[in-house]
Amino acid sequence: MKSFFYTIIVLFILFVSWPSIEKQIGEPDASPFMEKMLSFTENPYVSEAITSLSATLQQFIHSSDTATEQEAAKVEKPDLIKPEAQAFSIHNIELSDSKEKVENMLGAPKRSSYNEYGVRWHTYHQDYQNFLMVAYDEHNKVAGLYTNQDLIASASGIKLGSPKETVLQKLGEPLSQMRKGLVYMKFQEKEDYDVFMMDNSYVTIFYDKHEQNTVTAIQIISKELEQEKSSFYAQGSAPLKEGFEYQLFDLTNAARVNHHLPVLKWDDQVKGTARKHSADMAKQHYFSHTNLRGQSPFDRMKADHVFFTSAGENLAYGQFSSIFAHEGLMNSLGHRENILRPEYRFLGVGVAFNEEAQPYFTENFFAK
């Protein structure tokens, strides 16, 4: 039904505006016109009018199907208890807890995928509600934690939605740099995250600058696990490539659930499109939605026989991990809009590494 309504609207707009479009196409400078269209709409064939008109349509369509998808499977949030041994816990789990304890609480992970620390992120959630990722060390003890949902508890009272000013007041001065071997990495000022050293662990608190610089996510990595990572960028490999891809997919869906949107389905076909573009950028040393052959994301998707009525692409380059890539994309308005577009239903993520092991991330979203 939703696709039918979109089709009617698209046909109506094309009918009304075709004389103007035909005039533009017939002129020698048609290419800039079409390129401008690509820059401001997710549909390569229809003008920006769809965005404003579809907002009204979405109130009619998405309010019903989103409510049905989200409310029908609504999961109760756990009662969060202030941690006793450490500064922070996530879903009442702390570093050094046993894997047995975690899985007695949460069940088996939904996914296990390699991360930049040479271990796996184990992902726990119920339809992306109560979402967290846990990494275990060789003794099956918790060595890493992450969430971007309301599962954070702390002795200091810091939680999801706490202002950055409160974090700095409670935790003090964040780290200004981190050392790997003989190399120091200096954290830039005014970043969208702060890193603290506490409880023999590195605590990274991410802020959402579109929500008044409030806490939007947290990552906790044991000092031992961080020190085992010998450089800032992990060596690229096939398992890590796949791990980053699935992690970015899961993080995107967890963010959509936070905003009461339906989760996206993984699409292998468009994953291939995304992975090829990441590999091309890494090999040819460029960073752009338009490749060196002049192909747009829409051109690449059509060449790979991906049918879509609307589509969008997010790119990220040089972040340490899928977590840092996702949090950065959420703080960039255009990328955030792609992540949170109600009409999108499918996502494929492709990752590649350059000679310096820096990752390129490509997200291709679409609806059909």
JOLINZI-V985566 format. One record per run of one state. SS is the DSSP state (H for helix, E for strand, - for the rest). FROM is the first residue (numbers start at 1). TO is the last residue. If there is no record, write none. Layout:
ss/from/to
SS/FROM/TO
SS/FROM/TO
//
This chain:
ss/from/to
-/1/1
H/2/26
-/27/29
H/30/40
-/41/48
H/49/72
-/73/87
E/88/90
-/91/92
E/93/93
-/94/97
E/98/98
H/99/106
-/107/110
E/111/114
-/115/119
E/120/126
-/127/128
E/129/136
-/137/140
E/141/147
-/148/151
E/152/154
-/155/162
E/163/163
H/164/171
-/172/176
E/177/180
-/181/182
E/183/186
-/187/192
E/193/198
-/199/200
E/201/208
H/209/211
-/212/213
E/214/222
H/223/228
-/229/237
H/238/258
-/259/264
E/265/266
-/267/267
H/268/284
-/285/296
H/297/303
-/304/309
E/310/317
-/318/321
H/322/330
-/331/332
H/333/339
-/340/345
E/346/353
-/354/358
E/359/367
-/368/368
//
